[in-house]
Amino acid sequence: MKKNVGKWLLLILLVTFVQCTNSKGTDEPVVEEVLLSASPLDLHFDYEGGEKVVSVKCSGKWDINIPAGSWCLPSIQSSKGDAVISLTASGNDLLTDRVLEFTVSSSGASPIVLKVKQDANPDNSKADYIEEDKTGMSDDALTLASKIKLGWNLGNSMEVPANLGGETGWNNPKTTKTFIDVVKAAGFNAVRIPCAWDSYIENRATYKVKDSWLARVKEVVDYCIDNDMYVILNIHWDGGWLENNPTMAKQGEVNREQQALWKQIAINFRTYDEHLLFAGTNEVHVADVYSDPTTENNTAQQSYNQTFIDAVRATGGRNRFRNLIVQTYNTNIAYGVKYMKMPIDVVQNRMMVEVHYYDPYDFALNGSSSIYYWGMDYKKYGLVGDWGQEGYLESTFALMKTNFVDKGYPVILGEFGAIRRSSLVNDVLGHHLESRAYYLESVTATAKKYGMVPFYWDNGDIGNNGMGIFDRFANAVFDKQGMNALLQGSVVSYPY
């Protein structure tokens, strides 16, 4: 035993020394702070592009987080220690400025955000601009949103691609002023018009849309405006040219068309007052992929939002102050909360955010599902599903208020609804319809409670698994139970 005393004393002294040298006397190892800086943080390129340098100083390893295929790329994306990086921007052939943000990061240090801006191509960039005009455009986003009591979608009509039959190609009649009068009389004071544009292009080199189609869209918009209704006009699916391509490989091509189309739409409707709103896209996501977006997907999708804002504002007139609506990735609420960054705008307080809501899917949209009911009180009649009930609705919509409405961006609930399973019989059908009405009222009321402006999705189908409120051929309300539920929910006041 005596022979080991010296060794034990040495071990005790060593342990004591290690403990004393650790911070705050803990047994955790000391982590050396990483120093990270970059300069300059803001860079500006003219439309021709070129090269600029950024100096990175770091006491450890660092990475630049930027998607492959971006219009501005660094000479190196990862290194250790100090370095000088060359950033090369390609030429900008858009008629609008573009902005790119990316980060320099290192483990143990806060990431640094770098912003790169590039001028628009000056060729003809001012040719279609007229002096800004605020006449009839006094309401900011929150004020205007508060005036929309209840919205309705003219679904499966104007968004049908020309090659699939156009306006009547999906079994709906041509929209008339008489029908829109019926929509107004039923209790809706706003109409969302999903619209196709790409399939009506007559010149692919310039993206020129047929004058006849612009005139027809204007006709339908006027039916609504003449009824003192608010109108949302968008670029919808139309074969997926924009909607299914949030990738760097397609970003340049999509943005060129997005810019050209919105320039034409904006000029065509430039004299309209604030009753007309524009929505830049629809449910942008990689085709058949409904999971979280990658950084590449999100970056591309948000560039489409920015191009939309810039293209409309660049036309001047009343468009300089028009309230514009941008979409979260796939118009998904959770993705919006996690990933959405609002575009840069030249005017303040004139943007809204759009999301859609069809949860839970098995009740709202899945016609082959055996979940016929929604709401905890309806469990006594059968399956209601194990998620997506009242508590989920409440907490999910509350997120939109916290993340957008409270920051000055009202939220357009651009689509929501539930299929009507009219093939059910007897009490099962009766309880299903009661449950569906409860769902419609609850979604509408909860939306308004949290500052979201509700627009019911009506596809015109009044058969089994349809979502039609109106019989468009008869110019009459078909689903009176659903209509009453929507009206009951709409009496809730907005929180602004």
Secondary structure, 3 states (H helix, E strand, C coil): CHHHHHHHHHHHHHHHHHHHHCHHHCCCCCCCCCCEEEECCEEEECCCCEEEEEEEEECCEEEEECCCCCCEEECCCEEECCEEEEEEECCCCCCCCEEEEEEEECCCCCCEEEEEEECCCCCCCCCCCECCCCCCCCCCHHHHHCCCCCEEECCCCCCCCHHHCHHHCCCCCCCCHHHHHHHHHHCCCEEEECCCCHHHEEECCCCEECHHHHHHHHHHHHHHHCCCCEEEEECCCHHHCCCCCCCHHHHHHHHHHHHHHHHHHHHHCCCCCCCEEEECCCCCCCCCCCCCCCHHHHHHHHHHHHHHHHHHHCCEHHHHCCCEEEECHHHCHHHHHHHCCCCCCCCCCCEEEEEEECCCHHHHCCCCCCCCCCCHHHHHHCCCCCCCCHHHHHHHHHHHHHHCHHHCCCEEEEEECCCECCCCCHHHHHHHHHHHHHHHHHHHHHHHHCCEEEEECCCCCCCCCECCCEECCCCEECCHHHHHHHHHHHCCCCCC
